């Protein structure tokens, strides 16, 4: 995996969902190719404006469709209302494919957003033994947070290698800390009370917490982090579409990466993986999802 930390500054917000607009024959260009319709949940971020401009320089017109929830972009893609989307990580895509009986594919990696451990007044893990660590309780982040503590050698699982462990999977006697699942929005409050907490990237800026103050950082190179690589996704039959694959290349341009840095408060880490590598990870996650079902 090729990763590069992105530096910049800024914040991200969400827009209210826009109506889906189908591409009509009238909107097609002289070469017979209409705009590429992209679905996302964060169209207000600066990166999208930069991306749209760079695509235009390459002769590619984009229609960026914003959604206010995380379920609709995959449904819209499957129903051919959009051509590609960028809003999810591989684990979310695997859960959607298995649950919906779909076969959407990842054609390019974008970034990964670390999930780190914070402990007010501390700059290391020294003395953390016996503490209760607050972790997000939503299904997508709870398992990842537990695996962050596994990486830190603070938690031992009854069975190694679980992609989405739960608190019930923790061997408490063999672990150095215990976990307390709370709403993700409450993790900064727990941190403010002086207790260690794993805090989602999106809550750090709102709470005025410096990302660099983490006492332990999630390793984006680890196998445990692979499910959380964010991707461009499309329909299986369009995986080799040269225009869609060109978008993946353009996303990794210097200008877009600088804008992503501003949007993410310097926390996003660029990831480059081949389609084959992404397919292998996605297949593994889908198999695990079916086994759990």
C-alpha positions in Angstrom: 0.0 0.0 0.0 1.2 3.5 -0.8 0.2 6.0 1.8 1.2 9.7 2.2 0.0 12.0 4.9 -1.7 15.1 3.5 -1.1 18.5 5.1 -3.3 21.6 5.1 -6.2 23.1 7.2 -9.9 23.6 7.1 -13.2 21.9 8.0 -15.9 19.9 6.3 -19.7 20.2 6.2 -22.6 18.4 4.6 -25.2 19.7 2.2 -28.8 18.9 2.1 -29.4 16.2 -0.5 -30.1 17.4 -4.1 -32.5 15.7 -6.4 -31.1 13.0 -8.7 -31.0 14.2 -12.3 -30.7 11.6 -15.0 -28.4 12.3 -17.9 -30.4 13.0 -21.0 -29.3 12.8 -24.6 -29.4 16.6 -24.8 -26.6 16.8 -22.2 -24.2 14.7 -24.1 -21.1 16.3 -25.5 -19.9 16.3 -29.1 -18.2 13.0 -28.6 -21.5 11.4 -27.5 -20.3 11.1 -23.9 -22.4 12.9 -21.3 -21.3 14.2 -17.9 -20.1 11.7 -15.3 -22.6 11.6 -12.5 -20.9 11.2 -9.1 -22.6 10.6 -5.8 -21.2 11.7 -2.5 -22.3 12.9 1.0 -19.8 15.8 1.3 -20.2 17.8 -1.8 -19.5 21.1 0.1 -15.9 20.1 0.7 -13.3 22.2 -1.1 -11.8 19.0 -2.6 -14.8 18.5 -4.9 -14.5 22.1 -6.3 -10.9 21.5 -7.1 -11.6 18.0 -8.5 -14.4 19.4 -10.8 -12.0 22.0 -12.2 -9.2 19.5 -12.8 -11.6 17.1 -14.5 -12.9 20.0 -16.8 -9.3 20.6 -17.8 -9.1 17.0 -19.0 -12.4 17.5 -21.0 -14.5 15.6 -18.4 -17.7 17.2 -17.2 -18.9 16.1 -13.8 -22.4 16.3 -12.2 -21.8 15.9 -8.4 -25.0 14.7 -6.7 -25.1 15.2 -2.9 -26.9 12.8 -0.6 -27.9 13.4 3.0 -27.6 9.8 4.1 -25.2 6.9 3.6 -27.7 4.4 2.2 -28.9 6.1 -0.9 -25.6 6.6 -2.9 -25.2 2.8 -3.4 -28.8 2.3 -4.3 -28.7 5.2 -6.8 -25.5 3.7 -8.3 -27.1 0.2 -8.6 -30.2 1.7 -10.3 -28.0 3.6 -12.8 -29.1 7.0 -11.5 -25.4 7.9 -11.0 -22.2 6.5 -12.6 -19.8 6.3 -9.7 -19.8 7.3 -6.0 -17.2 8.3 -3.4 -18.3 8.4 0.2 -17.6 5.0 1.8 -14.9 2.7 2.9 -14.5 -0.9 1.8 -16.2 -2.4 4.9 -19.3 -0.3 4.3 -19.3 -1.4 0.6 -19.0 -5.0 1.7 -21.9 -4.7 4.1 -24.1 -3.1 1.4 -23.3 -5.7 -1.2 -24.0 -8.6 1.1 -27.2 -7.0 2.5 -28.6 -6.0 -0.9 -27.3 -8.9 -2.9 -25.4 -6.5 -5.1 -22.0 -6.6 -6.7 -20.7 -3.0 -6.7 -16.9 -2.8 -7.0 -14.1 -0.5 -5.9 -12.1 0.9 -8.8 -9.8 3.1 -6.8 -8.6 4.0 -3.3 -8.6 7.6 -2.0 -7.8 8.1 1.6 -8.0 6.6 5.1 -9.0 8.5 8.2 -7.2 7.2 11.3 -9.2 6.4 14.5 -6.9 7.3 17.4 -6.8 7.1 21.2 -6.8 10.3 23.2 -6.2 10.9 26.9 -6.2 14.4 28.3 -3.1 15.4 30.1 -1.1 12.5 28.8 1.4 12.1 26.0 1.9 8.3 26.1 0.1 5.1 27.2 2.1 5.0 30.5 -0.2 4.4 33.4 -3.3 3.5 31.3 -3.5 0.0 32.7 -6.9 -0.6 34.5 -8.5 2.4 32.8 -11.9 2.3 31.1 -11.6 3.5 27.5 -14.6 5.0 25.8 -15.2 3.8 22.3 -17.9 4.7 19.7 -20.8 2.4 19.9 -21.9 2.5 16.3 -21.3 -0.8 14.4 -18.9 0.7 11.8 -16.6 2.2 14.4 -16.9 0.0 17.5 -15.1 -3.0 16.0 -12.4 -0.7 14.5 -11.9 1.0 17.9 -11.4 -2.3 19.6 -8.9 -3.3 17.0 -7.1 -0.1 17.6 -6.7 -1.1 21.2 -5.5 -4.6 20.0 -2.8 -2.8 17.9 -1.8 -0.9 21.1 -1.5 -4.2 23.0 -4.1 -2.9 25.5 -6.8 -5.4 24.5 -6.7 -9.2 23.8 -9.4 -10.9 21.8 -10.7 -14.4 22.5 -10.2 -15.1 18.8 -7.5 -13.4 16.8 -8.1 -11.6 13.5 -11.7 -10.6 14.0 -12.6 -7.8 11.5 -15.5 -6.5 13.6 -15.0 -7.5 17.2 -17.5 -6.6 19.9 -16.9 -6.0 23.6 -18.1 -9.6 24.1 -15.1 -10.8 22.1 -12.6 -9.2 24.5 -10.7 -11.5 26.9 -11.0 -9.2 29.9 -8.5 -11.1 32.1 -5.8 -10.9 29.4 -6.5 -7.2 28.6 -4.9 -4.2 30.2 -8.0 -1.9 29.8 -11.7 -2.3 29.6 -14.0 -0.6 27.1 -17.2 1.4 27.5 -19.2 1.9 24.3 -20.8 5.4 24.1 -22.4 7.4 21.4 -19.6 8.8 19.1 -20.7 12.3 19.9 -20.1 11.7 23.6 -16.5 10.5 23.3 -15.0 14.1 23.4 -17.0 14.7 26.6 -15.5 11.5 28.2 -12.1 12.8 27.1 -12.8 16.2 28.7 -13.5 14.3 32.0 -10.0 13.0 31.9 -10.7 9.5 30.8 -9.1 7.9 27.7 -11.4 7.8 24.6 -11.1 6.8 21.0 -12.6 9.7 19.0 -13.8 9.8 15.4 -11.8 12.2 13.2 -15.0 14.2 12.5 -15.5 15.1 16.2 -11.9 16.3 16.9 -12.3 19.7 15.3 -15.7 20.3 16.8 -14.3 19.6 20.3 -11.1 21.6 19.7 -8.9 18.5 20.1 -5.5 18.5 18.4 -5.2 15.3 16.3 -1.5 15.3 17.1 -2.2 14.9 20.8 -3.2 11.2 20.4 -1.5 8.9 22.8 -1.8 6.1 20.3 -2.3 6.3 16.5 -4.1 3.8 14.3 -1.6 2.3 11.9 -3.0 2.8 8.4 -0.5 0.3 7.0 -1.9 -2.5 9.1 -4.1 -5.2 7.8 -6.7 -4.2 10.5 -6.9 -0.8 8.8 -7.6 -2.2 5.3 -11.4 -2.3 5.7 -11.5 1.4 6.3 -9.8 2.5 3.0 -12.2 4.9 1.3 -12.9 4.2 -2.4 -14.5 5.2 -5.6 -17.2 2.5 -6.3 -19.1 1.7 -9.5 -21.1 -1.1 -11.1 -19.1 -4.3 -12.0 -19.7 -3.9 -15.7 -18.2 -0.4 -15.6 -15.1 -1.3 -13.7 -12.8 -0.9 -16.8 -14.5 2.3 -18.1 -11.5 4.5 -19.0 -13.2 7.8 -18.0 -14.1 6.5 -14.5 -10.6 5.2 -14.0 -9.3 8.6 -15.1 -11.2 10.1 -12.3 -9.3 8.0 -9.8 -6.0 9.2 -11.3 -7.2 12.9 -11.1 -8.3 12.5 -7.5 -4.6 11.8 -6.6 -3.4 15.0 -8.2 -1.4 17.4 -6.0 -4.2 20.0 -6.1 -6.9 17.7 -5.0 -4.8 16.2 -2.2 -4.0 19.6 -0.9 -7.7 20.4 -0.8 -8.4 17.1 1.0 -5.9 18.1 3.6 -7.7 21.4 4.2 -11.0 19.6 4.5 -9.7 16.9 6.9 -7.6 19.1 9.3 -4.4 17.4 8.2 -5.7 13.9 9.3 -6.4 12.3 5.9 -3.8 9.9 4.6 -3.6 9.2 0.9 -3.9 5.6 -0.2 -3.1 4.1 -3.5 -4.1 0.4 -4.2 -4.7 -1.5 -7.5 -8.2 -2.7 -8.4 -7.0 -6.2 -7.9 -5.8 -5.4 -4.3 -9.1 -3.7 -3.5 -11.1 -6.6 -5.0 -9.2 -9.0 -2.7 -9.9 -7.0 0.4 -13.6 -6.5 -0.6 -14.1 -10.2 -1.2 -12.5 -11.0 2.1 -14.8 -8.6 3.9 -17.9 -9.9 2.1 -17.1 -13.4 3.1 -16.7 -12.4 6.7 -20.0 -10.5 6.5 -21.8 -13.6 5.2 -20.2 -15.8 7.9 -21.4 -13.4 10.6 -24.9 -13.4 9.0 
